Amino acid sequence: MIRSTERFLPLPVGRALALAGSLLAGVFVATATSGAAPLEGDALRHAVYDRAFVVFAGDVRGEATFAPDGAVVLNSVYGTFEGRWTVTESALCLVFGAGPKQGASCVELSPRGQSLLASNGTLLAGFGEAF
C-alpha cells in the first residue's frame, strides 16, 4: 500500500527544497564570515612573508607573490603589476604604481585554515601549513 506524504510535507516540495537551500546558505555564510580574529604584528608578517597565494577578488582570480624584500607581484587577467608590501601592527599594506589596485591600500587578514580572508572580502588561498 502506498501512503500519501502530504501530511508529512506542509510545504510543496519545491518550496521545501528552496527553504532548505536558504537555510544551508545562511549556515555557510555565517561560517565563512565568522572565525578567528585578524592577525597582528609578527603573526601577520609571517603569514605573507616569502609566500605565494591564489587570490580571489569577486569574480577575478589572480596570483600574488610576497617577496622577503617587501616586493609584491600581482598577476591577473588585468596584467602583471609590481608593488611593495609592508605590515603595520594590524594591517597588510600594499602600494602599486599602476593597475586596478593603483595607489596605497591596507587590509586586515584573518586566518581561514590554509587561506587568509582580507577585510575587503578578498580571499588569499594559501599552500602548506595552516595559519
C-alpha positions, -999 to +999 in steps of 0.1 A: +000+000+000+014+034-009+006+062+015+004+098+007+032+120+021+010+151+021+005+150+058+043+150+063+051+179+039+033+210+050+050+229+021+051+219-015+083+200-023+097+229-044+092+254-016+106+230+010+138+225-011+142+262-016+138+268+021+163+241+029+188+256+004+183+291+020+190+277+055+221+259+043+234+290+025+228+310+057+249+285+077+276+286+051+277+325+051+277+326+089+306+300+090+326+318+063+323+352+078+328+342+114+360+329+128+394+338+141+404+374+149+426+393+124+463+386+126+486+412+141+523+421+142+547+393+137+520+367+130+506+389+102+541+394+088+548+357+089+516+349+071+527+366+039+565+367+042+580+348+012+547+332+002+526+329-029+488+329-029+459+323-054+438+354-049+400+355-054+385+390-055+349+389-066+349+370-099+386+377-106+412+351-099+449+360-097+481+352-081+501+372-055+537+367-045+551+384-014+590+385-015+611+388+017+624+422+005+589+438+005+582+434-032+548+420-043+538+408-077+502+405-087+492+386-118+456+386-130+435+390-162+444+427-160+481+421-163+511+418-141+517+445-115+547+451-092+544+469-059+556+470-023+541+454+008+545+464+045+529+453+077+516+477+103+506+464+138+473+452+125+472+455+086+489+444+054+495+475+033+501+474-005+513+501-028+510+497-066+522+524-091+498+511-119+468+488-125+434+484-110+449+485-074+470+516-081+478+536-050+480+525-014+456+503+005+456+484+038+436+454+049+432+432+079+438+395+074+420+367+093+431+331+091+408+305+074+427+272+076+454+274+048+439+307+035+436+343+046+404+364+043+410+401+039+388+427+054+378+438+019+364+403+011+394+391-009+405+355-003+441+346-004+442+308-008+475+295+007+496+264+004+511+243+031+507+249+068+476+264+083+478+299+097 
